[in-house]
């Protein structure tokens, strides 16, 4: 039933967006609290630590979101083992989409919704990482002016 798939998929998209934005906001707060207290704001080591923390944070959010989609597929009975559900969810969320494993016709629309969800959230992550880089470049005096 397409309407059921759309409702369920939209709910999952809403949930993952809330997780993602909440995670980014928490990461920003953590970065501000953690890195403002350290000396050497313009040092290479400080910039690397801040950037790596940002990338790993974003990676963590994507991982949680992929696991949630995999859990949904398990609950729907689409996969009998978690490994296959995670594999399918990962290749779908990242829009790699090998096609070696597919959902049953009853739930196949969910895979397209997951792919759309993934590409949008990867775009948000890219924008966030770009903003962190911009901040680091401003702090180092490479571009613009650093504002505190």
N, C-alpha and C positions, 0 to 999 in steps of 0.2 A: 504494500500500500504506500504510494508515494507521499501522501500527506503525513503519514506516521514517520516516515524516514526524514522528511523535511523538518518536522517538529523536533524529533530526537536530535538530528544533526544540528539544528539551530541552537538547541539547548547546549549541546557540547561546544559549539563555537562560542556561545556566550560565556560558558564556564572557563574555557581556555583563555579567552580574552581577559576576563577578570583576573585569572591567575597570572597571566603575562604582565599586564599593566601593574597589578599589585606587586609582583616580583621586581619589576623595573623600579617602581617607586621605593621599595625597600632597599634595593641595591644602591640607588642614589643616596638615600639617607645613610646607609652603612658606609658608603664611600666618603661622604662628607664628614661623618663622625670619625671614621678611622684615619683618613688621610690628612685631615686638617690638623690633627694633633701631632703629626710627624713633622720633623724638620726636613729641610731640603726639598721643598715643593717643586723646584725646577730641576731636580737631579734625574738622571736617566733611570736609576733604580726605582725611584718613586713613580715615575711615569709607567715603567714596565709593570710594577705591582698593581697600579690602578687599572691599567688596561687589561691585564690578565684576569684580575678579579671581575671586571665587567664582562669579559667574554665568557668566563666560566659561569657567572651568574646567569647569563642569557642561555647558555647551553643547558644549565640545570632546569630552567623553565621549560625549554623545548622537550627535555627528557620527561618531565612530569606530564606534560600535555600528551606526548606520545603514549605514555603508560596509561593515561586515562582513556584514550581511544582504544587501546588494546584491551583494557578491562571491559569496556563497553562491548567489544566484539566477543569477548569471552561470555559475558552475561547474556548476549543474544544467541549464544550457542554456535557462533560462526567458526570457532576454533576450539579444539579439544585440549590444546596445550598452550601455555603462556608464551613459549619461545616463538611459535609460529605467529601468534597474535601480535607480539612485539615486532617481529620481522615485517609483517604486513603493514602494521601501523607506521613503522619507521620509513619504509620505502614509499608509503602513501603520503605521509605528512611532509616529507622532504620533496615530494613531487617527482621522485626518481621513477617510481611505478614500473618495476620490472614486468609485472603481469604474470609472473609464474604462480602466484597465489591470488585468487580472487574471492570476493564474497558471493554468497548465493544470490540469485535474482531478487529474493525477498528484501535484501538489505544492500544491494550493490550501489544504490545512490549515495549511501553514507561514505563510500570511498572517495567520491568526487567532492563531497562536502569537507571531508578531512583534508584533502589536497588543497582546496581553496583556503581552508583554515590555516594550514601550514604556510602557504606562500604569503598570506597576509601577515602572519606573525613573524615570519622571517624578515619581511619588509620592516616591521616595527623594530625588530632586533637590529637590523642594519642601520636604521635611523638612530637608534640609541647608541650604538657603537660609534657611529660617525660623530654624534654629539660629544661623546667622551673624548674622541680623538681631537675634536675642535677645542675642547677645554684644555687638553694637554698641550696642544700647539700654542694656544693663547698663553698658558702658564709659562711656557718656555720662551715666549716672545717670538715664535716663528710666524704667527699670523695674528692679525687684529690686536686687540688689547684685552688683557686678562682682567675680568671683573669679579670681585669677591662679593 
